């Protein structure tokens, strides 16, 4: 059975799956943004305006990352409180 210190050392040695997935997703988003440089008319609720597609993609990606982070935080917090009971 490995000790806690050995377990941590093993985690530091390799690249995590999350890091690899993050790099792949970032590269895919960068390629998508780079290939979509035209302007489009955007309609959302009562708002309407012209916006470069790359900017829309960038804003959407950032909003998705922030939402994912917030939901992950809420989920971890809920699990921690459930474990305390």
Secondary structure, 3 states (H helix, E strand, C coil): CCCHHHHHHHHHHCCCHHHHHHHHHHHHHHHHHHHCCCEEEEEECCEEEEEEHHHHHHHHHHHHHHHHHHHHHHHHHHHHHHHHC
